[in-house]
Amino acid sequence: MSLIEAAYQAAIDGMTPSQKIERMVELNAWARWNIGRRIIQERGPLSDAELKWRVALWLYGNEPVCRQLIEEQLARVSSE
């Protein structure tokens, strides 16, 4: 294990369960923001609702049932 890996593991081990959950939520929000930013770069400006569903499609679109549900929502927000 490298010095950086050891320091990272020590930092994680020193966190309480609630701190770990808080960090997970922050990283999830950051990842969704980055995905959204990439989608906007590719497609241009989108409504908040459409962007939310396009991010969901990017994250969960490989699962057929999820893809179908998300595409239904996308069709709904795109027609509004």
VOKOLTOR-175779 format. One record per residue: residue in one letter; y, x, z of N, C-alpha, C in turn; residue number from 1. Coordinates in steps of 0.001 Angstrom, whole numbers, plus 524288, in hexadecimal, padded with zeros to 5 digits. Layout:
REM VOKOLTOR-175779
> A,Y,X,Z,Y,X,Z,Y,X,Z,NUM
...
This chain:
REM VOKOLTOR-175779
> M,7FB60,80359,80000,80000,80000,80000,804D3,8037F,80000,1
> S,8087D,80251,7FC8D,80D36,80577,7FC37,810D0,80445,800D5,2
> L,814B4,8077E,8017A,81884,806C9,805AB,81B5E,80193,8050C,3
> I,81C9C,80028,80039,81F55,7FB38,7FF35,81BC8,7F69D,8007C,4
> E,816D3,7F6EA,7FED5,81328,7F2B6,8000D,81261,7F21A,805EA,5
> A,81217,7F675,808A8,81167,7F64B,80E54,81628,7F3E2,810F8,6
> A,81AD3,7F53D,80F26,81F9A,7F301,8116B,81FE3,7ED2C,81056,7
> Y,81E69,7EB9F,80BA7,81E60,7E613,80A40,81A7E,7E320,80DAC,8
> Q,815CE,7E53F,80E42,811CD,7E2B0,81168,81383,7E250,8171B,9
> A,8160F,7E64E,8191A,81804,7E629,81E7E,81C25,7E1F0,81F22,10
> A,81F89,7E16B,81B3A,82397,7DD66,81B78,82125,7D7F7,81B6C,11
> I,81D48,7D724,81820,81A99,7D21A,817D5,817AE,7D102,81CEC,12
> D,814F4,7D4E3,81EE1,81203,7D438,823BF,81593,7D2FB,8285D,13
> G,81A72,7D4B6,82815,81E23,7D3CF,82C55,820CD,7CE7F,82C25,14
> M,81FCB,7CB81,82809,82248,7C65F,82778,81F21,7C230,82A5C,15
> T,821ED,7BE63,82C70,81F58,7B9E1,82EC1,81D79,7B64E,82A5A,16
> P,819E9,7B2C5,82B7B,8183D,7AF19,82767,81CD5,7AC0A,82505,17
> S,82087,7AA62,82831,824F9,7A77A,82603,8285E,7AAF8,82295,18
> Q,828D9,7AFE4,823E2,82BCF,7B380,8208F,828FE,7B458,81B54,19
> K,823CF,7B495,81B82,820D0,7B534,816AF,8217E,7B06D,81325,20
> I,82162,7ABCA,8157C,82228,7A702,8126E,827A8,7A6D8,81031,21
> E,82B8C,7A841,8135C,830F4,7A856,8117D,8317E,7AC17,80CE4,22
> R,82F0F,7B09A,80D43,82F47,7B473,8090A,82C9F,7B257,80421,23
> M,82829,7AFB0,804DC,82564,7AD6B,80073,828CB,7A95E,7FDAA,24
> V,82B7D,7A617,800A7,82EEA,7A220,7FE61,83354,7A4BA,7FB55,25
> E,8359A,7A8D5,7FD92,839CF,7ABAE,7FAE6,837E1,7AE0D,7F5C3,26
> L,83346,7B07B,7F5DC,83129,7B2E0,7F121,82FC8,7AEC9,7ED09,27
> N,82DD4,7AA4D,7EEC4,82CA4,7A60F,7EB26,8319B,7A418,7E887,28
> A,835B9,7A35F,7EB88,83ABC,7A198,7E953,83CDB,7A5A4,7E580,29
> W,83C70,7AA93,7E6EA,83E49,7AEC9,7E383,83B35,7AECE,7DE5F,30
> A,835FE,7AE30,7DEAB,832BE,7AE21,7D9F4,8342C,7A97E,7D679,31
> R,834E1,7A4E1,7D8C9,8365A,7A045,7D5BD,83BB5,7A105,7D32E,32
> W,83F51,7A36C,7D600,8447C,7A476,7D3D6,8440D,7A810,7CF18,33
> N,840D8,7AC25,7CF90,8402B,7AFCE,7CB35,83D9C,7AD39,7C689,34
> I,839BE,7AA01,7C774,83737,7A726,7C32E,83B34,7A38E,7C096,35
> G,83E38,7A0C2,7C3BC,8423E,79D4C,7C1A6,84641,7A035,7BE65,36
> R,847CC,7A4BD,7C047,84B97,7A7EA,7BD66,84970,7A981,7B816,37
> R,84474,7AAE5,7B7FA,84209,7AC6B,7B306,841BE,7A7C2,7AF47,38
> I,84059,7A33A,7B157,8400F,79E84,7AE18,8456C,79D41,7ABCC,39
> I,84975,79DA8,7AEF1,84EC9,79C9D,7AD11,85059,7A088,7A8DB,40
> Q,84ED6,7A574,7A980,85003,7A961,7A57A,84D66,7A7F6,7A053,41
> E,848A1,7A5DC,7A09B,845C1,7A486,79BDC,84792,79F61,7996F,42
> R,848DA,79B79,79CB1,849ED,79633,79AC4,84FA6,794A6,79AF0,43
> G,852C1,7977C,79DE3,8582E,795F5,79E9C,858B6,7925A,7A354,44
> P,85D5D,79045,7A41F,85E51,78CFF,7A8BC,85AC6,7882D,7A8E7,45
> L,858E6,786EB,7AD95,85597,7825E,7AE79,85792,77F7C,7B349,46
> S,85653,77A86,7B397,8579F,777A8,7B85C,85448,779D4,7BCD4,47
> D,85601,778EB,7C194,85308,77AC3,7C61D,84D8B,7787D,7C622,48
> A,84D19,7737A,7C4D0,847FF,770E7,7C4D3,8445E,7734E,7C0B8,49
> E,8465F,77424,7BC06,84317,77666,7B7F1,84186,77BF7,7B950,50
> L,84522,77EFA,7BB72,843E4,78451,7BCF4,83FAA,78463,7C121,51
> K,8400B,780DF,7C4E6,83C1F,78091,7C913,836B3,77FAF,7C6C3,52
> W,83647,77C10,7C305,83130,77AE5,7C0BC,82F56,77F30,7BD14,53
> R,832EF,781DE,7BA78,83154,7863B,7B722,82F53,78AD3,7BA66,54
> V,831BC,78BAF,7BEEC,82FBF,78FB9,7C27F,82A4B,78E2E,7C462,55
> A,8299A,78940,7C5C7,82475,78768,7C776,82068,78821,7C325,56
> L,821F3,78703,7BE53,81E62,787AD,7B9EC,81CDD,78D66,7B955,57
> W,82093,790D3,7B9F9,81F7D,79672,7B99B,81BA6,79815,7BDE2,58
> L,81C5D,79605,7C29A,8190B,79781,7C701,813A5,79501,7C6D6,59
> Y,8136C,7900D,7C572,80E9A,78D0C,7C5FE,80C61,78B03,7C0DB,60
> G,80EAE,78C93,7BC80,80D33,78A79,7B772,807C8,78BE5,7B586,61
> N,80550,78FB6,7B7DE,80003,79121,7B634,7FBE8,78D52,7B834,62
> E,7FD51,78A30,7BC05,7F9C9,78637,7BE1F,7FAA7,7812F,7BB0A,63
> P,7F6B8,77F52,7B825,7F788,77ADB,7B49C,7F9D4,775F9,7B732,64
> V,7F801,77492,7BBCA,7FA07,76FDB,7BE58,7FFBE,770A1,7BFD4,65
> C,800F5,77531,7C1F1,80667,77656,7C359,809D6,77648,7BE87,66
> R,807F4,778C5,7BA52,80B01,778F8,7B57D,80C49,77374,7B39C,67
> Q,80873,77002,7B3A2,80957,76AB0,7B1D6,80D74,767F5,7B52C,68
> L,80CFF,76861,7BA52,810C0,765DA,7BDD0,8163E,76814,7BD19,69
> I,81692,76D2C,7BC9B,81BAA,76FB1,7BBFB,81E13,76E37,7B6B9,70
> E,81AF1,76E34,7B29E,81CFE,76CBB,7AD7B,81EEB,76715,7AD6B,71
> E,81C51,763A6,7B054,81E34,75E46,7B0C7,8238B,75E1B,7B35F,72
> Q,82433,7612D,7B76C,8293F,76167,7BA1B,82D70,763D1,7B695,73
> L,82BF8,767CF,7B3AD,82FA8,76A3C,7B00D,8317A,76653,7ABE8,74
> A,82DD9,7633E,7A9E5,82F49,75F4C,7A5FE,83309,75B58,7A869,75
> R,8322C,75A0A,7AD45,83584,7563C,7AFF0,83B0D,7586C,7B0B8,76
> V,83B7E,75D40,7B29A,840B7,75F68,7B399,84377,760E7,7AE89,77
> S,84080,76240,7AA81,842DE,7639C,7A57A,84531,75EDA,7A2C4,78
> S,8430B,75A38,7A3E5,844F3,7557C,7A15A,8497B,752FB,7A453,79
> E,84AB8,75501,7A8DE,84F06,752B7,7ABFB,85447,75484,7AA07,80
